[in-house]
Every structure is written in structure tokens, then in C-alpha cells.
Amino acid sequence: MNAQEQEAKIRYQIANEQQDSDLIALKEELHGLIMDIEQYETTIKARKSALASAKKAQEVIEARYKEGLSTYMEVLDNTTELLDANLALLQAYYSKSLAYDRVEYLKGEL
């Protein structure tokens, strides 16, 4: 076997090892994304619950405000909590969507 054949054989082996390494990295990333998506599902459920609680609290505080039992500051504080809960839910949906898009990209579907 001459030097060129040996060099070609070595390059072939290196290319195969690199391909195997890339495949392992791809599988690890996909596994991580799947775990992230599952976590986002749990987060979304929690955020929906927090949003529902904030909406109920808003109804109570607004009713109390109309009766003169709450201050306008309490109404504003609750509105802030409601908006924060809504934003947190939207962020969870967005993160989940990004993870799905990345999975599709890695699978070659995007």
C-alpha cells in the first residue's frame, strides 16, 4: 500500500468517525429537546392555572373596588399580576414552539 492509499484510508476513517460523532451529537440534542418539550407542557399547565387564579382574583378585587372595599392600587397590582401571568404563559408557548421548530429542523423537515 503506497502513501496515497494510506492517506486516503486514514481520511476515510476520520470522515466516518466525524459522521458518527455528528450523529451522536444530533441524537443527544434531539433527546434534550424532547425532554424540554415535556417540561414546557408541565410549565404551560402551571402557567394556565396561575392565569386562571389571577383572573379570579381580578374579578374579586374589581367587585370589592366597586363596593369601596379595595383601593385602586390593589386593582392595579392585580392587573399587573394578571398581565405577568399572561406573559409567562405566552413565553412558555413560545419556548415550546422554538423547541418543536428545532426538532423539525434537525429532522430536515423545516
Biopython code that builds the backbone (N, CA, C, O; Angstrom):
import numpy as np
from Bio.PDB.StructureBuilder import StructureBuilder

atoms = [
    (1, "MET", "N", (0.851, -1.165, 0.000)),
    (1, "MET", "CA", (0.000, 0.000, 0.000)),
    (1, "MET", "C", (0.903, 1.236, 0.000)),
    (1, "MET", "O", (1.775, 1.386, 0.856)),
    (2, "ASN", "N", (0.677, 2.104, -0.965)),
    (2, "ASN", "CA", (1.534, 3.286, -1.052)),
    (2, "ASN", "C", (1.011, 4.387, -0.132)),
    (2, "ASN", "O", (-0.027, 4.227, 0.510)),
    (3, "ALA", "N", (1.728, 5.490, -0.073)),
    (3, "ALA", "CA", (1.415, 6.595, 0.845)),
    (3, "ALA", "C", (0.063, 7.231, 0.526)),
    (3, "ALA", "O", (-0.676, 7.604, 1.436)),
    (4, "GLN", "N", (-0.260, 7.354, -0.745)),
    (4, "GLN", "CA", (-1.540, 7.963, -1.118)),
    (4, "GLN", "C", (-2.717, 7.095, -0.684)),
    (4, "GLN", "O", (-3.737, 7.608, -0.224)),
    (5, "GLU", "N", (-2.571, 5.785, -0.829)),
    (5, "GLU", "CA", (-3.640, 4.880, -0.407)),
    (5, "GLU", "C", (-3.816, 4.917, 1.106)),
    (5, "GLU", "O", (-4.939, 4.903, 1.612)),
    (6, "GLN", "N", (-2.693, 4.963, 1.824)),
    (6, "GLN", "CA", (-2.759, 5.042, 3.288)),
    (6, "GLN", "C", (-3.422, 6.355, 3.729)),
    (6, "GLN", "O", (-4.243, 6.374, 4.647)),
    (7, "GLU", "N", (-3.053, 7.433, 3.067)),
    (7, "GLU", "CA", (-3.637, 8.733, 3.401)),
    (7, "GLU", "C", (-5.142, 8.734, 3.116)),
    (7, "GLU", "O", (-5.928, 9.262, 3.902)),
    (8, "ALA", "N", (-5.528, 8.146, 2.002)),
    (8, "ALA", "CA", (-6.949, 8.070, 1.655)),
    (8, "ALA", "C", (-7.707, 7.221, 2.673)),
    (8, "ALA", "O", (-8.825, 7.560, 3.062)),
    (9, "LYS", "N", (-7.100, 6.127, 3.096)),
    (9, "LYS", "CA", (-7.727, 5.259, 4.085)),
    (9, "LYS", "C", (-7.899, 5.990, 5.415)),
    (9, "LYS", "O", (-8.944, 5.879, 6.055)),
    (10, "ILE", "N", (-6.885, 6.729, 5.828)),
    (10, "ILE", "CA", (-6.949, 7.494, 7.079)),
    (10, "ILE", "C", (-8.026, 8.569, 6.987)),
    (10, "ILE", "O", (-8.799, 8.757, 7.926)),
    (11, "ARG", "N", (-8.078, 9.268, 5.866)),
    (11, "ARG", "CA", (-9.104, 10.299, 5.684)),
    (11, "ARG", "C", (-10.509, 9.698, 5.706)),
    (11, "ARG", "O", (-11.441, 10.293, 6.247)),
    (12, "TYR", "N", (-10.645, 8.531, 5.122)),
    (12, "TYR", "CA", (-11.932, 7.841, 5.127)),
    (12, "TYR", "C", (-12.346, 7.483, 6.556)),
    (12, "TYR", "O", (-13.500, 7.673, 6.943)),
    (13, "GLN", "N", (-11.401, 6.968, 7.329)),
    (13, "GLN", "CA", (-11.689, 6.618, 8.722)),
    (13, "GLN", "C", (-12.051, 7.863, 9.538)),
    (13, "GLN", "O", (-12.974, 7.830, 10.353)),
    (14, "ILE", "N", (-11.329, 8.942, 9.318)),
    (14, "ILE", "CA", (-11.613, 10.193, 10.028)),
    (14, "ILE", "C", (-13.012, 10.700, 9.668)),
    (14, "ILE", "O", (-13.760, 11.147, 10.537)),
    (15, "ALA", "N", (-13.351, 10.626, 8.395)),
    (15, "ALA", "CA", (-14.675, 11.069, 7.951)),
    (15, "ALA", "C", (-15.772, 10.221, 8.592)),
    (15, "ALA", "O", (-16.799, 10.750, 9.018)),
    (16, "ASN", "N", (-15.557, 8.910, 8.662)),
    (16, "ASN", "CA", (-16.543, 8.031, 9.298)),
    (16, "ASN", "C", (-16.689, 8.341, 10.783)),
    (16, "ASN", "O", (-17.802, 8.365, 11.308)),
    (17, "GLU", "N", (-15.574, 8.578, 11.456)),
    (17, "GLU", "CA", (-15.617, 8.907, 12.881)),
    (17, "GLU", "C", (-16.318, 10.249, 13.102)),
    (17, "GLU", "O", (-17.074, 10.408, 14.060)),
    (18, "GLN", "N", (-16.068, 11.200, 12.224)),
    (18, "GLN", "CA", (-16.728, 12.501, 12.336)),
    (18, "GLN", "C", (-18.229, 12.361, 12.112)),
    (18, "GLN", "O", (-19.029, 12.992, 12.803)),
    (19, "GLN", "N", (-18.602, 11.537, 11.149)),
    (19, "GLN", "CA", (-20.018, 11.312, 10.885)),
    (19, "GLN", "C", (-20.687, 10.648, 12.086)),
    (19, "GLN", "O", (-21.792, 11.027, 12.474)),
    (20, "ASP", "N", (-20.019, 9.661, 12.669)),
    (20, "ASP", "CA", (-20.561, 9.006, 13.864)),
    (20, "ASP", "C", (-20.697, 9.999, 15.014)),
    (20, "ASP", "O", (-21.693, 9.991, 15.737)),
    (21, "SER", "N", (-19.700, 10.842, 15.175)),
    (21, "SER", "CA", (-19.728, 11.857, 16.229)),
    (21, "SER", "C", (-20.875, 12.840, 16.006)),
    (21, "SER", "O", (-21.573, 13.206, 16.952)),
    (22, "ASP", "N", (-21.067, 13.261, 14.777)),
    (22, "ASP", "CA", (-22.162, 14.178, 14.450)),
    (22, "ASP", "C", (-23.520, 13.530, 14.721)),
    (22, "ASP", "O", (-24.439, 14.185, 15.213)),
    (23, "LEU", "N", (-23.639, 12.262, 14.402)),
    (23, "LEU", "CA", (-24.889, 11.541, 14.630)),
    (23, "LEU", "C", (-25.195, 11.443, 16.125)),
    (23, "LEU", "O", (-26.339, 11.624, 16.543)),
    (24, "ILE", "N", (-24.182, 11.160, 16.913)),
    (24, "ILE", "CA", (-24.364, 11.093, 18.368)),
    (24, "ILE", "C", (-24.785, 12.453, 18.909)),
    (24, "ILE", "O", (-25.693, 12.535, 19.736)),
    (25, "ALA", "N", (-24.141, 13.515, 18.453)),
    (25, "ALA", "CA", (-24.490, 14.867, 18.903)),
    (25, "ALA", "C", (-25.925, 15.213, 18.511)),
    (25, "ALA", "O", (-26.653, 15.828, 19.291)),
    (26, "LEU", "N", (-26.328, 14.825, 17.319)),
    (26, "LEU", "CA", (-27.692, 15.070, 16.850)),
    (26, "LEU", "C", (-28.712, 14.334, 17.716)),
    (26, "LEU", "O", (-29.732, 14.904, 18.102)),
    (27, "LYS", "N", (-28.434, 13.071, 18.017)),
    (27, "LYS", "CA", (-29.338, 12.291, 18.862)),
    (27, "LYS", "C", (-29.433, 12.891, 20.262)),
    (27, "LYS", "O", (-30.516, 12.948, 20.846)),
    (28, "GLU", "N", (-28.304, 13.336, 20.796)),
    (28, "GLU", "CA", (-28.309, 13.952, 22.126)),
    (28, "GLU", "C", (-29.125, 15.243, 22.126)),
    (28, "GLU", "O", (-29.885, 15.500, 23.060)),
    (29, "GLU", "N", (-28.968, 16.049, 21.087)),
    (29, "GLU", "CA", (-29.734, 17.291, 21.011)),
    (29, "GLU", "C", (-31.228, 17.005, 20.883)),
    (29, "GLU", "O", (-32.043, 17.663, 21.529)),
    (30, "LEU", "N", (-31.588, 16.030, 20.057)),
    (30, "LEU", "CA", (-32.999, 15.665, 19.909)),
    (30, "LEU", "C", (-33.580, 15.173, 21.232)),
    (30, "LEU", "O", (-34.699, 15.531, 21.601)),
    (31, "HIS", "N", (-32.816, 14.357, 21.933)),
    (31, "HIS", "CA", (-33.272, 13.854, 23.230)),
    (31, "HIS", "C", (-33.486, 15.013, 24.199)),
    (31, "HIS", "O", (-34.489, 15.054, 24.912)),
    (32, "GLY", "N", (-32.554, 15.944, 24.223)),
    (32, "GLY", "CA", (-32.685, 17.116, 25.088)),
    (32, "GLY", "C", (-33.895, 17.957, 24.731)),
    (32, "GLY", "O", (-34.594, 18.452, 25.615)),
    (33, "LEU", "N", (-34.145, 18.121, 23.449)),
    (33, "LEU", "CA", (-35.304, 18.900, 23.005)),
    (33, "LEU", "C", (-36.618, 18.224, 23.385)),
    (33, "LEU", "O", (-37.578, 18.889, 23.773)),
    (34, "ILE", "N", (-36.652, 16.918, 23.273)),
    (34, "ILE", "CA", (-37.864, 16.185, 23.655)),
    (34, "ILE", "C", (-38.123, 16.345, 25.149)),
    (34, "ILE", "O", (-39.265, 16.528, 25.572)),
    (35, "MET", "N", (-37.070, 16.278, 25.936)),
    (35, "MET", "CA", (-37.219, 16.497, 27.377)),
    (35, "MET", "C", (-37.679, 17.925, 27.659)),
    (35, "MET", "O", (-38.519, 18.152, 28.530)),
    (36, "ASP", "N", (-37.129, 18.882, 26.924)),
    (36, "ASP", "CA", (-37.540, 20.280, 27.090)),
    (36, "ASP", "C", (-39.020, 20.460, 26.758)),
    (36, "ASP", "O", (-39.740, 21.153, 27.477)),
    (37, "ILE", "N", (-39.470, 19.841, 25.678)),
    (37, "ILE", "CA", (-40.872, 19.957, 25.268)),
    (37, "ILE", "C", (-41.790, 19.397, 26.354)),
    (37, "ILE", "O", (-42.830, 19.980, 26.658)),
    (38, "GLU", "N", (-41.400, 18.270, 26.932)),
    (38, "GLU", "CA", (-42.196, 17.703, 28.022)),
    (38, "GLU", "C", (-42.246, 18.661, 29.206)),
    (38, "GLU", "O", (-43.289, 18.825, 29.839)),
    (39, "GLN", "N", (-41.112, 19.290, 29.500)),
    (39, "GLN", "CA", (-41.070, 20.257, 30.602)),
    (39, "GLN", "C", (-41.934, 21.476, 30.285)),
    (39, "GLN", "O", (-42.613, 22.004, 31.166)),
    (40, "TYR", "N", (-41.910, 21.919, 29.038)),
    (40, "TYR", "CA", (-42.745, 23.061, 28.646)),
    (40, "TYR", "C", (-44.226, 22.731, 28.799)),
    (40, "TYR", "O", (-45.019, 23.602, 29.158)),
    (41, "GLU", "N", (-44.609, 21.481, 28.530)),
    (41, "GLU", "CA", (-46.007, 21.073, 28.716)),
    (41, "GLU", "C", (-46.414, 21.243, 30.177)),
    (41, "GLU", "O", (-47.496, 21.747, 30.478)),
    (42, "THR", "N", (-45.535, 20.816, 31.077)),
    (42, "THR", "CA", (-45.801, 20.972, 32.509)),
    (42, "THR", "C", (-45.859, 22.446, 32.881)),
    (42, "THR", "O", (-46.727, 22.872, 33.642)),
    (43, "THR", "N", (-44.934, 23.212, 32.341)),
    (43, "THR", "CA", (-44.898, 24.647, 32.619)),
    (43, "THR", "C", (-46.164, 25.332, 32.115)),
    (43, "THR", "O", (-46.717, 26.198, 32.793)),
    (44, "ILE", "N", (-46.617, 24.951, 30.941)),
    (44, "ILE", "CA", (-47.826, 25.547, 30.367)),
    (44, "ILE", "C", (-49.034, 25.264, 31.256)),
    (44, "ILE", "O", (-49.859, 26.149, 31.482)),
    (45, "LYS", "N", (-49.140, 24.039, 31.757)),
    (45, "LYS", "CA", (-50.251, 23.718, 32.659)),
    (45, "LYS", "C", (-50.204, 24.599, 33.902)),
    (45, "LYS", "O", (-51.229, 25.121, 34.341)),
    (46, "ALA", "N", (-49.014, 24.760, 34.464)),
    (46, "ALA", "CA", (-48.872, 25.597, 35.663)),
    (46, "ALA", "C", (-49.194, 27.055, 35.355)),
    (46, "ALA", "O", (-49.843, 27.735, 36.149)),
    (47, "ARG", "N", (-48.737, 27.532, 34.200)),
    (47, "ARG", "CA", (-48.999, 28.928, 33.824)),
    (47, "ARG", "C", (-50.487, 29.165, 33.567)),
    (47, "ARG", "O", (-51.015, 30.226, 33.900)),
    (48, "LYS", "N", (-51.160, 28.178, 32.976)),
    (48, "LYS", "CA", (-52.609, 28.305, 32.764)),
    (48, "LYS", "C", (-53.337, 28.398, 34.100)),
    (48, "LYS", "O", (-54.271, 29.183, 34.262)),
    (49, "SER", "N", (-52.897, 27.593, 35.041)),
    (49, "SER", "CA", (-53.502, 27.623, 36.371)),
    (49, "SER", "C", (-53.271, 28.974, 37.044)),
    (49, "SER", "O", (-54.181, 29.532, 37.657)),
    (50, "ALA", "N", (-52.056, 29.492, 36.926)),
    (50, "ALA", "CA", (-51.740, 30.801, 37.510)),
    (50, "ALA", "C", (-52.570, 31.903, 36.855)),
    (50, "ALA", "O", (-53.035, 32.821, 37.530)),
    (51, "LEU", "N", (-52.753, 31.810, 35.551)),
    (51, "LEU", "CA", (-53.559, 32.804, 34.837)),
    (51, "LEU", "C", (-55.021, 32.739, 35.283)),
    (51, "LEU", "O", (-55.658, 33.772, 35.488)),
    (52, "ALA", "N", (-55.542, 31.535, 35.430)),
    (52, "ALA", "CA", (-56.926, 31.387, 35.888)),
    (52, "ALA", "C", (-57.091, 31.973, 37.293)),
    (52, "ALA", "O", (-58.089, 32.632, 37.584)),
    (53, "SER", "N", (-56.115, 31.732, 38.149)),
    (53, "SER", "CA", (-56.169, 32.291, 39.505)),
    (53, "SER", "C", (-56.122, 33.811, 39.475)),
    (53, "SER", "O", (-56.842, 34.478, 40.218)),
    (54, "ALA", "N", (-55.279, 34.349, 38.621)),
    (54, "ALA", "CA", (-55.170, 35.809, 38.516)),
    (54, "ALA", "C", (-56.470, 36.417, 37.991)),
    (54, "ALA", "O", (-56.868, 37.499, 38.422)),
    (55, "LYS", "N", (-57.129, 35.726, 37.064)),
    (55, "LYS", "CA", (-58.413, 36.223, 36.546)),
    (55, "LYS", "C", (-59.483, 36.218, 37.634)),
    (55, "LYS", "O", (-60.261, 37.164, 37.759)),
    (56, "LYS", "N", (-59.511, 35.138, 38.420)),
    (56, "LYS", "CA", (-60.483, 35.078, 39.517)),
    (56, "LYS", "C", (-60.202, 36.174, 40.538)),
    (56, "LYS", "O", (-61.123, 36.826, 41.031)),
    (57, "ALA", "N", (-58.933, 36.370, 40.849)),
    (57, "ALA", "CA", (-58.569, 37.417, 41.807)),
    (57, "ALA", "C", (-58.966, 38.787, 41.276)),
    (57, "ALA", "O", (-59.401, 39.652, 42.036)),
    (58, "GLN", "N", (-58.815, 38.982, 39.973)),
    (58, "GLN", "CA", (-59.190, 40.263, 39.377)),
    (58, "GLN", "C", (-60.689, 40.513, 39.531)),
    (58, "GLN", "O", (-61.111, 41.621, 39.860)),
    (59, "GLU", "N", (-61.478, 39.487, 39.292)),
    (59, "GLU", "CA", (-62.929, 39.630, 39.446)),
    (59, "GLU", "C", (-63.289, 40.011, 40.880)),
    (59, "GLU", "O", (-64.128, 40.882, 41.111)),
    (60, "VAL", "N", (-62.650, 39.353, 41.828)),
    (60, "VAL", "CA", (-62.933, 39.631, 43.241)),
    (60, "VAL", "C", (-62.510, 41.050, 43.606)),
    (60, "VAL", "O", (-63.265, 41.788, 44.238)),
    (61, "ILE", "N", (-61.306, 41.420, 43.207)),
    (61, "ILE", "CA", (-60.796, 42.747, 43.567)),
    (61, "ILE", "C", (-61.612, 43.848, 42.900)),
    (61, "ILE", "O", (-61.879, 44.876, 43.522)),
    (62, "GLU", "N", (-62.012, 43.650, 41.648)),
    (62, "GLU", "CA", (-62.838, 44.659, 40.979)),
    (62, "GLU", "C", (-64.203, 44.790, 41.650)),
    (62, "GLU", "O", (-64.732, 45.894, 41.782)),
    (63, "ALA", "N", (-64.765, 43.669, 42.071)),
    (63, "ALA", "CA", (-66.050, 43.721, 42.780)),
    (63, "ALA", "C", (-65.880, 44.441, 44.120)),
    (63, "ALA", "O", (-66.725, 45.244, 44.516)),
    (64, "ARG", "N", (-64.784, 44.145, 44.805)),
    (64, "ARG", "CA", (-64.512, 44.824, 46.081)),
    (64, "ARG", "C", (-64.279, 46.318, 45.854)),
    (64, "ARG", "O", (-64.701, 47.150, 46.657)),
    (65, "TYR", "N", (-63.612, 46.642, 44.765)),
    (65, "TYR", "CA", (-63.349, 48.058, 44.464)),
    (65, "TYR", "C", (-64.662, 48.809, 44.210)),
    (65, "TYR", "O", (-64.845, 49.935, 44.672)),
    (66, "LYS", "N", (-65.560, 48.174, 43.479)),
    (66, "LYS", "CA", (-66.857, 48.807, 43.188)),
    (66, "LYS", "C", (-67.673, 49.035, 44.463)),
    (66, "LYS", "O", (-68.484, 49.957, 44.544)),
    (67, "GLU", "N", (-67.440, 48.175, 45.450)),
    (67, "GLU", "CA", (-68.139, 48.314, 46.732)),
    (67, "GLU", "C", (-67.383, 49.228, 47.697)),
    (67, "GLU", "O", (-67.852, 49.501, 48.802)),
    (68, "GLY", "N", (-66.210, 49.697, 47.269)),
    (68, "GLY", "CA", (-65.419, 50.579, 48.122)),
    (68, "GLY", "C", (-64.577, 49.849, 49.149)),
    (68, "GLY", "O", (-64.116, 50.455, 50.117)),
    (69, "LEU", "N", (-64.369, 48.541, 48.950)),
    (69, "LEU", "CA", (-63.619, 47.737, 49.913)),
    (69, "LEU", "C", (-62.162, 47.524, 49.506)),
    (69, "LEU", "O", (-61.373, 47.002, 50.294)),
    (70, "SER", "N", (-61.804, 47.912, 48.311)),
    (70, "SER", "CA", (-60.425, 47.800, 47.827)),
    (70, "SER", "C", (-59.992, 49.137, 47.258)),
    (70, "SER", "O", (-60.811, 49.954, 46.837)),
    (71, "THR", "N", (-58.700, 49.336, 47.256)),
    (71, "THR", "CA", (-58.163, 50.579, 46.701)),
    (71, "THR", "C", (-57.856, 50.393, 45.227)),
    (71, "THR", "O", (-57.775, 49.273, 44.722)),
    (72, "TYR", "N", (-57.687, 51.514, 44.553)),
    (72, "TYR", "CA", (-57.325, 51.463, 43.134)),
    (72, "TYR", "C", (-55.941, 50.841, 42.968)),
    (72, "TYR", "O", (-55.659, 50.194, 41.960)),
    (73, "MET", "N", (-55.081, 51.043, 43.964)),
    (73, "MET", "CA", (-53.739, 50.458, 43.921)),
    (73, "MET", "C", (-53.823, 48.928, 43.914)),
    (73, "MET", "O", (-53.037, 48.271, 43.230)),
    (74, "GLU", "N", (-54.753, 48.364, 44.656)),
    (74, "GLU", "CA", (-54.938, 46.913, 44.654)),
    (74, "GLU", "C", (-55.416, 46.429, 43.284)),
    (74, "GLU", "O", (-55.008, 45.367, 42.811)),
    (75, "VAL", "N", (-56.276, 47.214, 42.661)),
    (75, "VAL", "CA", (-56.743, 46.874, 41.313)),
    (75, "VAL", "C", (-55.565, 46.882, 40.343)),
    (75, "VAL", "O", (-55.423, 45.976, 39.522)),
    (76, "LEU", "N", (-54.725, 47.904, 40.442)),
    (76, "LEU", "CA", (-53.556, 47.991, 39.556)),
    (76, "LEU", "C", (-52.566, 46.863, 39.820)),
    (76, "LEU", "O", (-52.013, 46.287, 38.883)),
    (77, "ASP", "N", (-52.342, 46.547, 41.089)),
    (77, "ASP", "CA", (-51.436, 45.441, 41.424)),
    (77, "ASP", "C", (-51.939, 44.131, 40.838)),
    (77, "ASP", "O", (-51.165, 43.348, 40.287)),
    (78, "ASN", "N", (-53.230, 43.904, 40.959)),
    (78, "ASN", "CA", (-53.794, 42.678, 40.415)),
    (78, "ASN", "C", (-53.723, 42.659, 38.896)),
    (78, "ASN", "O", (-53.482, 41.610, 38.299)),
    (79, "THR", "N", (-53.929, 43.798, 38.274)),
    (79, "THR", "CA", (-53.814, 43.879, 36.814)),
    (79, "THR", "C", (-52.397, 43.526, 36.379)),
    (79, "THR", "O", (-52.197, 42.843, 35.375)),
    (80, "THR", "N", (-51.421, 43.997, 37.140)),
    (80, "THR", "CA", (-50.024, 43.655, 36.857)),
    (80, "THR", "C", (-49.801, 42.154, 36.980)),
    (80, "THR", "O", (-49.142, 41.548, 36.136)),
    (81, "GLU", "N", (-50.350, 41.556, 38.031)),
    (81, "GLU", "CA", (-50.221, 40.109, 38.218)),
    (81, "GLU", "C", (-50.878, 39.348, 37.068)),
    (81, "GLU", "O", (-50.344, 38.344, 36.595)),
    (82, "LEU", "N", (-52.016, 39.822, 36.631)),
    (82, "LEU", "CA", (-52.720, 39.181, 35.521)),
    (82, "LEU", "C", (-51.899, 39.266, 34.236)),
    (82, "LEU", "O", (-51.769, 38.281, 33.510)),
    (83, "LEU", "N", (-51.355, 40.429, 33.966)),
    (83, "LEU", "CA", (-50.531, 40.595, 32.762)),
    (83, "LEU", "C", (-49.253, 39.766, 32.846)),
    (83, "LEU", "O", (-48.821, 39.190, 31.848)),
    (84, "ASP", "N", (-48.648, 39.702, 34.029)),
    (84, "ASP", "CA", (-47.449, 38.876, 34.210)),
    (84, "ASP", "C", (-47.759, 37.398, 33.985)),
    (84, "ASP", "O", (-46.973, 36.685, 33.360)),
    (85, "ALA", "N", (-48.902, 36.938, 34.493)),
    (85, "ALA", "CA", (-49.296, 35.541, 34.309)),
    (85, "ALA", "C", (-49.540, 35.243, 32.833)),
    (85, "ALA", "O", (-49.164, 34.181, 32.338)),
    (86, "ASN", "N", (-50.163, 36.177, 32.139)),
    (86, "ASN", "CA", (-50.419, 36.006, 30.710)),
    (86, "ASN", "C", (-49.107, 35.972, 29.928)),
    (86, "ASN", "O", (-48.933, 35.147, 29.032)),
    (87, "LEU", "N", (-48.195, 36.865, 30.269)),
    (87, "LEU", "CA", (-46.891, 36.894, 29.608)),
    (87, "LEU", "C", (-46.123, 35.600, 29.852)),
    (87, "LEU", "O", (-45.509, 35.062, 28.930)),
    (88, "ALA", "N", (-46.151, 35.100, 31.078)),
    (88, "ALA", "CA", (-45.445, 33.856, 31.398)),
    (88, "ALA", "C", (-45.997, 32.691, 30.579)),
    (88, "ALA", "O", (-45.240, 31.839, 30.115)),
    (89, "LEU", "N", (-47.308, 32.658, 30.405)),
    (89, "LEU", "CA", (-47.920, 31.608, 29.588)),
    (89, "LEU", "C", (-47.484, 31.734, 28.130)),
    (89, "LEU", "O", (-47.137, 30.739, 27.494)),
    (90, "LEU", "N", (-47.501, 32.936, 27.614)),
    (90, "LEU", "CA", (-47.069, 33.151, 26.227)),
    (90, "LEU", "C", (-45.604, 32.777, 26.036)),
    (90, "LEU", "O", (-45.241, 32.212, 25.004)),
    (91, "GLN", "N", (-44.765, 33.084, 27.010)),
    (91, "GLN", "CA", (-43.350, 32.728, 26.919)),
    (91, "GLN", "C", (-43.169, 31.215, 26.911)),
    (91, "GLN", "O", (-42.314, 30.697, 26.192)),
    (92, "ALA", "N", (-43.962, 30.508, 27.699)),
    (92, "ALA", "CA", (-43.877, 29.047, 27.717)),
    (92, "ALA", "C", (-44.296, 28.468, 26.365)),
    (92, "ALA", "O", (-43.650, 27.556, 25.849)),
    (93, "TYR", "N", (-45.378, 29.002, 25.795)),
    (93, "TYR", "CA", (-45.798, 28.553, 24.459)),
    (93, "TYR", "C", (-44.715, 28.846, 23.419)),
    (93, "TYR", "O", (-44.442, 28.021, 22.547)),
    (94, "TYR", "N", (-44.112, 30.007, 23.518)),
    (94, "TYR", "CA", (-43.070, 30.391, 22.564)),
    (94, "TYR", "C", (-41.864, 29.462, 22.677)),
    (94, "TYR", "O", (-41.326, 29.011, 21.665)),
    (95, "SER", "N", (-41.446, 29.181, 23.893)),
    (95, "SER", "CA", (-40.302, 28.287, 24.098)),
    (95, "SER", "C", (-40.595, 26.893, 23.552)),
    (95, "SER", "O", (-39.738, 26.269, 22.928)),
    (96, "LYS", "N", (-41.804, 26.416, 23.791)),
    (96, "LYS", "CA", (-42.197, 25.104, 23.268)),
    (96, "LYS", "C", (-42.184, 25.114, 21.744)),
    (96, "LYS", "O", (-41.723, 24.160, 21.117)),
    (97, "SER", "N", (-42.683, 26.177, 21.160)),
    (97, "SER", "CA", (-42.701, 26.303, 19.704)),
    (97, "SER", "C", (-41.286, 26.313, 19.131)),
    (97, "SER", "O", (-41.019, 25.681, 18.108)),
    (98, "LEU", "N", (-40.387, 27.030, 19.790)),
    (98, "LEU", "CA", (-38.992, 27.044, 19.339)),
    (98, "LEU", "C", (-38.381, 25.647, 19.392)),
    (98, "LEU", "O", (-37.647, 25.252, 18.486)),
    (99, "ALA", "N", (-38.683, 24.908, 20.447)),
    (99, "ALA", "CA", (-38.153, 23.550, 20.573)),
    (99, "ALA", "C", (-38.698, 22.656, 19.460)),
    (99, "ALA", "O", (-37.950, 21.880, 18.867)),
    (100, "TYR", "N", (-39.999, 22.762, 19.173)),
    (100, "TYR", "CA", (-40.583, 21.988, 18.075)),
    (100, "TYR", "C", (-39.936, 22.362, 16.736)),
    (100, "TYR", "O", (-39.621, 21.487, 15.929)),
    (101, "ASP", "N", (-39.743, 23.634, 16.512)),
    (101, "ASP", "CA", (-39.114, 24.074, 15.266)),
    (101, "ASP", "C", (-37.698, 23.522, 15.140)),
    (101, "ASP", "O", (-37.279, 23.121, 14.055)),
    (102, "ARG", "N", (-36.969, 23.501, 16.240)),
    (102, "ARG", "CA", (-35.595, 22.977, 16.217)),
    (102, "ARG", "C", (-35.609, 21.479, 15.908)),
    (102, "ARG", "O", (-34.762, 20.993, 15.158)),
    (103, "VAL", "N", (-36.560, 20.752, 16.478)),
    (103, "VAL", "CA", (-36.679, 19.320, 16.190)),
    (103, "VAL", "C", (-36.950, 19.113, 14.705)),
    (103, "VAL", "O", (-36.317, 18.270, 14.069)),
    (104, "GLU", "N", (-37.883, 19.875, 14.152)),
    (104, "GLU", "CA", (-38.180, 19.760, 12.723)),
    (104, "GLU", "C", (-36.958, 20.091, 11.880)),
    (104, "GLU", "O", (-36.694, 19.434, 10.872)),
    (105, "TYR", "N", (-36.217, 21.103, 12.290)),
    (105, "TYR", "CA", (-35.006, 21.484, 11.559)),
    (105, "TYR", "C", (-33.987, 20.349, 11.588)),
    (105, "TYR", "O", (-33.395, 20.011, 10.563)),
    (106, "LEU", "N", (-33.789, 19.767, 12.761)),
    (106, "LEU", "CA", (-32.812, 18.685, 12.884)),
    (106, "LEU", "C", (-33.239, 17.446, 12.111)),
    (106, "LEU", "O", (-32.397, 16.679, 11.643)),
    (107, "LYS", "N", (-34.544, 17.250, 11.979)),
    (107, "LYS", "CA", (-35.052, 16.118, 11.209)),
    (107, "LYS", "C", (-35.069, 16.416, 9.712)),
    (107, "LYS", "O", (-35.358, 15.534, 8.903)),
    (108, "GLY", "N", (-34.760, 17.654, 9.349)),
    (108, "GLY", "CA", (-34.734, 18.030, 7.939)),
    (108, "GLY", "C", (-36.100, 18.358, 7.376)),
    (108, "GLY", "O", (-36.292, 18.330, 6.161)),
    (109, "GLU", "N", (-37.054, 18.670, 8.244)),
    (109, "GLU", "CA", (-38.415, 18.952, 7.794)),
    (109, "GLU", "C", (-38.716, 20.438, 7.728)),
    (109, "GLU", "O", (-39.811, 20.828, 7.323)),
    (110, "LEU", "N", (-37.783, 21.258, 8.111)),
    (110, "LEU", "CA", (-38.026, 22.700, 8.120)),
    (110, "LEU", "C", (-37.074, 23.397, 7.186)),
    (110, "LEU", "O", (-37.122, 24.620, 7.055)),
]
sb = StructureBuilder()
sb.init_structure("model")
sb.init_model(0)
sb.init_chain("A")
sb.init_seg("    ")
for serial, (resi, resn, name, xyz) in enumerate(atoms, 1):
    if name == "N":
        sb.init_residue(resn, " ", resi, " ")
    sb.init_atom(name, np.array(xyz, "f"), 0.0, 1.0, " ", f" {name:<3s}", serial, name[0])
structure = sb.get_structure()
